[in-house]
Amino acid sequence: MSPTAPLLERQAGPLRGDGKGIYRIHVIGNSGTGKSTLSRQLSKLLNIPYVPLDEVFWNPNWSAPSNEEFQSRVDVLLDQHRDTGWVIDGNYSRRMGAAVKDERTDCIWLDPPLILYLPRLIFRTFLRLLGLEPTCAPGCDENWRDVFSLGDKSIIWWCITHHRYCRELGEKLIAEEGDVEDGGKVRRIKGFGGELKRWIGEVEGMAGGK
C-alpha cells in the first residue's frame, strides 16, 4: 500500500473525516450564505453536536469578549466534543486562534452568488426585526436604525461589503490547506443551489450507509 492510500480513502466520500468515523466539520462563508442551515442538517445527519460560533462569541447587547476569552470558550467546547466530532459554523478566524483550523477534518466553504443569498438575508433580517426569527445570539436584538445604516452594525451592509473579502479569504484558505479534489480539506460549494443539493444528497447516502 502506498503512503498516500489512507488519504485517498478519506477522499472517496463527500466528507473526509479522520479515517476513524469522526467528523469535525467547519462551515464558513459570508453572512446569509446558509451556514447555520447547512450545519444543522449535517448535525442531524451525522448525529454530532452543532456549535454556532455567533452564540459562543456574542455576549448580550452585542458585547464582544476579548480574543483570549473567546478562545477559551472555543477550547472548552472542542474538549467537550472531541470524542464525538462536531460541526461548527462561523468565520472568526482572526479572533479564535488556530484551534478549530487545526482540529477540523473538513472545511465547507459556502460561496454562492451575492444575488442569491442577499435577498434571503434581507428577508431573515426582517423576520428578526419583527420577532419572528431567533436572533443570532441570546440578548442580541437587531434594530431598524442599525439594520438600515451604512456601518458595521448593519448585517445587510456587512454582507454586501464583505462578499469579495470572504471570497478572497476562502481562496487563500484553499491555497493553504488545499481543495478537497486535490487531497486537501476545503470543499468550495458555489452556484445557485444545485451543487449544494447534490452534495447534501451524497452526505445523506454516506450517513445512511454508516
C-alpha positions in Angstrom: 0.0 0.0 0.0 1.4 3.4 -1.0 1.9 6.2 1.7 -1.0 8.1 0.1 -3.5 5.4 0.3 -5.2 6.4 3.6 -5.6 9.9 2.3 -7.2 8.7 -0.9 -9.6 6.5 1.1 -10.8 9.5 3.0 -11.3 11.4 -0.2 -13.7 8.8 -1.5 -16.8 10.2 0.2 -18.3 13.7 0.4 -16.6 14.2 3.8 -13.0 13.2 4.7 -13.4 12.7 8.5 -10.4 11.4 10.5 -10.4 8.0 8.9 -12.0 6.5 12.1 -15.6 7.7 11.7 -15.2 11.0 13.4 -16.2 14.2 11.6 -15.1 17.7 12.7 -16.6 20.0 10.2 -16.2 23.8 10.0 -18.7 25.6 7.8 -17.6 29.1 6.6 -18.9 31.8 4.3 -20.3 35.3 4.3 -23.3 36.3 6.4 -26.5 34.9 4.9 -24.9 32.1 2.7 -26.7 29.4 4.7 -24.0 28.3 7.2 -26.4 27.6 10.1 -29.0 25.8 7.9 -26.3 23.5 6.5 -24.7 23.0 9.9 -28.0 21.9 11.4 -28.5 19.5 8.5 -25.1 18.0 9.0 -25.5 17.8 12.7 -28.8 15.8 12.3 -27.5 13.6 9.5 -24.2 12.6 11.3 -25.6 12.8 14.9 -22.9 15.2 16.0 -23.2 18.4 18.1 -23.7 21.7 16.3 -21.8 24.7 17.7 -22.8 28.1 16.3 -19.9 30.4 16.8 -22.2 33.5 16.9 -23.7 32.2 20.1 -20.3 31.4 21.5 -18.9 34.8 20.7 -21.5 37.4 21.5 -22.5 38.5 25.0 -25.9 40.1 25.5 -26.4 43.6 23.9 -23.7 42.8 21.2 -20.9 43.0 23.8 -17.8 41.3 22.4 -15.4 39.3 24.6 -11.7 39.6 24.4 -9.9 37.3 22.0 -8.5 35.4 24.9 -11.9 34.8 26.5 -13.4 33.8 23.2 -10.5 31.3 22.5 -11.1 29.9 26.0 -14.8 29.3 25.2 -14.0 27.6 22.0 -11.3 25.4 23.6 -13.8 24.2 26.2 -16.3 23.2 23.5 -13.7 21.4 21.5 -12.7 19.5 24.5 -16.3 18.5 25.3 -16.9 17.2 21.8 -13.5 15.8 20.9 -14.7 12.1 21.0 -18.0 12.7 19.2 -17.0 15.1 16.5 -18.7 18.4 15.8 -20.0 20.8 13.2 -19.1 24.5 13.8 -20.2 27.4 11.7 -18.8 30.9 11.5 -15.5 32.6 10.4 -13.9 34.4 13.4 -10.5 33.2 12.3 -8.7 36.3 13.5 -10.3 36.1 16.9 -10.4 32.5 18.0 -6.9 31.4 17.1 -6.0 28.2 15.3 -7.8 25.6 17.5 -10.7 24.9 15.1 -8.5 25.1 12.0 -6.0 22.6 13.5 -8.7 20.1 14.6 -11.2 20.2 11.7 -11.2 17.3 9.3 -13.4 19.1 6.8 -13.9 22.8 5.9 -17.0 23.5 3.9 -16.9 26.9 2.2 -20.3 28.2 1.0 -19.7 30.6 -1.8 -23.0 31.2 -3.7 -23.5 34.4 -5.8 -24.4 37.5 -3.8 -27.6 37.9 -5.9 -28.8 34.6 -4.5 -28.2 35.0 -0.8 -28.6 38.8 -0.2 -32.4 38.6 -0.6 -32.5 35.7 1.8 -30.5 37.7 4.3 -32.8 40.7 4.0 -35.9 38.5 4.5 -34.3 36.8 7.5 -33.4 40.2 9.0 -37.0 41.5 8.6 -38.2 38.4 10.4 -35.8 39.0 13.3 -36.8 42.7 13.5 -40.4 41.6 13.8 -39.6 39.0 16.4 -40.5 36.1 14.1 -37.0 34.6 13.8 -34.5 33.9 16.6 -31.6 36.3 17.0 -28.1 35.2 16.1 -27.2 35.1 19.9 -29.2 35.4 23.1 -29.8 39.0 24.1 -28.5 40.4 20.7 -31.6 42.0 19.2 -31.3 43.9 15.9 -33.0 47.3 15.5 -34.3 49.1 12.5 -31.8 52.0 12.8 -28.7 49.8 12.7 -30.0 47.5 10.0 -30.5 50.3 7.6 -27.3 52.2 8.4 -24.2 52.1 6.3 -21.9 50.8 9.0 -20.7 47.6 10.5 -23.7 47.4 12.8 -25.9 46.7 9.7 -25.9 43.0 8.8 -27.1 43.9 5.3 -24.3 46.4 4.7 -21.8 43.9 6.2 -23.0 41.2 3.8 -22.6 43.5 0.7 -19.2 44.9 1.6 -17.7 41.5 2.7 -18.7 39.4 -0.2 -15.4 40.0 -2.1 -13.5 39.9 1.2 -14.9 36.5 2.2 -14.2 35.1 -1.3 -10.5 36.3 -1.0 -10.3 34.6 2.4 -11.7 31.4 1.0 -9.3 31.4 -1.9 -6.4 32.0 0.5 -7.6 29.1 2.6 -7.6 26.7 -0.4 -4.1 27.8 -1.3 -3.0 27.0 2.3 -5.0 23.8 3.0 -5.8 22.5 -0.5 -9.0 21.8 -2.3 -10.7 18.5 -1.4 -10.5 17.4 -5.0 -6.7 17.6 -4.7 -6.5 15.9 -1.3 -7.0 19.0 0.8 -9.5 19.8 3.5 -11.5 22.6 1.8 -14.7 22.0 -0.2 -15.9 25.1 -2.0 -19.6 24.9 -2.9 -20.7 27.5 -5.5 -23.7 28.1 -7.7 -27.4 28.7 -7.2 -28.1 25.6 -5.0 -27.8 22.6 -7.4 -24.2 21.8 -6.3 -25.1 22.1 -2.6 -28.2 19.9 -3.0 -26.2 17.2 -4.8 -23.5 17.2 -2.1 -26.1 17.0 0.7 -27.6 14.0 -1.1 -24.1 12.4 -1.1 -23.8 13.0 2.7 -27.2 11.5 3.3 -26.2 8.4 1.3 -22.9 8.2 3.3 -24.7 8.6 6.6 -27.3 6.0 5.7 -24.6 3.5 5.0 -22.6 4.1 8.2 
